[in-house]
Amino acid sequence: MLLVTLAAAVVSMGQPAPAAGTTATLIEPREIVLTLDGHRWSCEATGQCIGRGGGAGQPLMRECRRFVVRVGAVSAYARDGLALTEAEVAQCNTAVRP
């Protein structure tokens, strides 16, 4: 039993850990730094954004919609390894202000 557990641990060491924190990819890349709902967001010129901090613990879709209202449309949005689907991202982007 110990050998099986040890073997499983060795195999899992080669696997990447699930992503922690919140990430987004902007459709129109730009550099941004802002604090929103407890996350300190940092977006690079490539459009890759990372939100650090505890956040408000709200549903992922609501969090995404609040983000796009302030920052703009996204092609991806995820928190703690849970990502919105393509259809959910499209729904999230309906919050973008014209």
BALOBA-1460 file (C-alpha; in Angstrom, 3 decimals):
// residues 98
<rec num="1" residu="m" x="0.000" y="0.000" z="0.000"/>
<rec num="2" residu="l" x="2.803" y="2.396" z="0.894"/>
<rec num="3" residu="l" x="4.515" y="1.626" z="-2.411"/>
<rec num="4" residu="v" x="1.342" y="2.436" z="-4.394"/>
<rec num="5" residu="t" x="0.916" y="5.734" z="-2.520"/>
<rec num="6" residu="l" x="4.565" y="6.635" z="-3.088"/>
<rec num="7" residu="a" x="4.293" y="5.802" z="-6.798"/>
<rec num="8" residu="a" x="1.181" y="7.978" z="-7.134"/>
<rec num="9" residu="a" x="2.969" y="10.860" z="-5.405"/>
<rec num="10" residu="v" x="5.947" y="10.597" z="-7.768"/>
<rec num="11" residu="v" x="3.681" y="10.558" z="-10.834"/>
<rec num="12" residu="s" x="1.721" y="13.584" z="-9.604"/>
<rec num="13" residu="m" x="4.942" y="15.540" z="-9.043"/>
<rec num="14" residu="g" x="5.349" y="15.750" z="-12.810"/>
<rec num="15" residu="q" x="1.894" y="17.296" z="-13.221"/>
<rec num="16" residu="p" x="1.472" y="21.086" z="-13.084"/>
<rec num="17" residu="a" x="-0.476" y="22.356" z="-10.105"/>
<rec num="18" residu="p" x="-3.900" y="23.850" z="-10.800"/>
<rec num="19" residu="a" x="-3.722" y="27.565" z="-11.437"/>
<rec num="20" residu="a" x="-4.302" y="29.650" z="-8.351"/>
<rec num="21" residu="g" x="-5.623" y="33.172" z="-8.397"/>
<rec num="22" residu="t" x="-7.612" y="34.914" z="-11.101"/>
<rec num="23" residu="t" x="-6.589" y="35.330" z="-14.723"/>
<rec num="24" residu="a" x="-8.062" y="37.018" z="-17.765"/>
<rec num="25" residu="t" x="-7.013" y="37.604" z="-21.357"/>
<rec num="26" residu="l" x="-8.019" y="40.923" z="-22.902"/>
<rec num="27" residu="i" x="-9.276" y="40.998" z="-26.495"/>
<rec num="28" residu="e" x="-7.707" y="44.450" z="-26.913"/>
<rec num="29" residu="p" x="-4.370" y="44.118" z="-25.082"/>
<rec num="30" residu="r" x="-3.056" y="46.999" z="-22.999"/>
<rec num="31" residu="e" x="-1.198" y="47.583" z="-19.777"/>
<rec num="32" residu="i" x="-3.440" y="48.141" z="-16.756"/>
<rec num="33" residu="v" x="-3.005" y="48.154" z="-12.996"/>
<rec num="34" residu="l" x="-6.127" y="48.452" z="-10.850"/>
<rec num="35" residu="t" x="-7.829" y="47.109" z="-7.754"/>
<rec num="36" residu="l" x="-11.296" y="45.650" z="-8.237"/>
<rec num="37" residu="d" x="-13.317" y="43.636" z="-5.722"/>
<rec num="38" residu="g" x="-10.284" y="42.851" z="-3.603"/>
<rec num="39" residu="h" x="-8.078" y="41.719" z="-6.503"/>
<rec num="40" residu="r" x="-5.033" y="43.733" z="-7.478"/>
<rec num="41" residu="w" x="-5.047" y="43.359" z="-11.256"/>
<rec num="42" residu="s" x="-1.971" y="43.660" z="-13.411"/>
<rec num="43" residu="c" x="-2.386" y="43.405" z="-17.183"/>
<rec num="44" residu="e" x="0.576" y="43.250" z="-19.534"/>
<rec num="45" residu="a" x="0.806" y="44.735" z="-23.020"/>
<rec num="46" residu="t" x="0.175" y="41.193" z="-24.315"/>
<rec num="47" residu="g" x="-3.313" y="41.245" z="-22.765"/>
<rec num="48" residu="q" x="-2.533" y="38.662" z="-20.068"/>
<rec num="49" residu="c" x="-4.001" y="39.780" z="-16.731"/>
<rec num="50" residu="i" x="-3.420" y="38.385" z="-13.256"/>
<rec num="51" residu="g" x="-5.602" y="39.258" z="-10.276"/>
<rec num="52" residu="r" x="-3.906" y="38.736" z="-6.935"/>
<rec num="53" residu="g" x="-5.553" y="38.896" z="-3.555"/>
<rec num="54" residu="g" x="-8.546" y="37.392" z="-1.842"/>
<rec num="55" residu="g" x="-11.307" y="38.908" z="-3.912"/>
<rec num="56" residu="a" x="-14.902" y="39.220" z="-2.823"/>
<rec num="57" residu="g" x="-15.841" y="35.530" z="-3.100"/>
<rec num="58" residu="q" x="-18.560" y="36.186" z="-5.658"/>
<rec num="59" residu="p" x="-19.698" y="33.861" z="-8.458"/>
<rec num="60" residu="l" x="-17.227" y="33.627" z="-11.332"/>
<rec num="61" residu="m" x="-19.632" y="35.048" z="-13.940"/>
<rec num="62" residu="r" x="-20.447" y="38.101" z="-11.811"/>
<rec num="63" residu="e" x="-16.755" y="38.663" z="-11.186"/>
<rec num="64" residu="c" x="-16.035" y="38.447" z="-14.921"/>
<rec num="65" residu="r" x="-18.834" y="40.874" z="-15.791"/>
<rec num="66" residu="r" x="-17.588" y="43.414" z="-13.231"/>
<rec num="67" residu="f" x="-14.094" y="43.061" z="-14.702"/>
<rec num="68" residu="v" x="-15.150" y="43.644" z="-18.331"/>
<rec num="69" residu="v" x="-17.226" y="46.694" z="-17.371"/>
<rec num="70" residu="r" x="-14.037" y="48.331" z="-16.077"/>
<rec num="71" residu="v" x="-11.375" y="46.862" z="-18.367"/>
<rec num="72" residu="g" x="-12.964" y="45.612" z="-21.589"/>
<rec num="73" residu="a" x="-13.885" y="42.382" z="-23.355"/>
<rec num="74" residu="v" x="-11.995" y="39.173" z="-22.610"/>
<rec num="75" residu="s" x="-11.272" y="35.990" z="-24.533"/>
<rec num="76" residu="a" x="-10.729" y="33.974" z="-21.323"/>
<rec num="77" residu="y" x="-11.483" y="34.307" z="-17.603"/>
<rec num="78" residu="a" x="-10.592" y="31.880" z="-14.802"/>
<rec num="79" residu="r" x="-10.235" y="31.693" z="-11.027"/>
<rec num="80" residu="d" x="-8.469" y="29.013" z="-9.005"/>
<rec num="81" residu="g" x="-8.365" y="26.576" z="-11.939"/>
<rec num="82" residu="l" x="-12.061" y="27.021" z="-12.851"/>
<rec num="83" residu="a" x="-12.459" y="28.674" z="-16.266"/>
<rec num="84" residu="l" x="-15.520" y="30.079" z="-17.995"/>
<rec num="85" residu="t" x="-16.519" y="28.215" z="-21.149"/>
<rec num="86" residu="e" x="-16.480" y="29.930" z="-24.525"/>
<rec num="87" residu="a" x="-20.261" y="30.521" z="-24.295"/>
<rec num="88" residu="e" x="-19.920" y="31.901" z="-20.757"/>
<rec num="89" residu="v" x="-17.133" y="34.265" z="-21.866"/>
<rec num="90" residu="a" x="-19.438" y="35.537" z="-24.633"/>
<rec num="91" residu="q" x="-22.171" y="36.084" z="-22.048"/>
<rec num="92" residu="c" x="-19.718" y="37.852" z="-19.744"/>
<rec num="93" residu="n" x="-18.671" y="40.200" z="-22.547"/>
<rec num="94" residu="t" x="-22.239" y="41.479" z="-22.937"/>
<rec num="95" residu="a" x="-21.460" y="43.661" z="-19.892"/>
<rec num="96" residu="v" x="-18.954" y="45.728" z="-21.907"/>
<rec num="97" residu="r" x="-20.029" y="49.338" z="-22.111"/>
<rec num="98" residu="p" x="-20.228" y="50.766" z="-25.649"/>
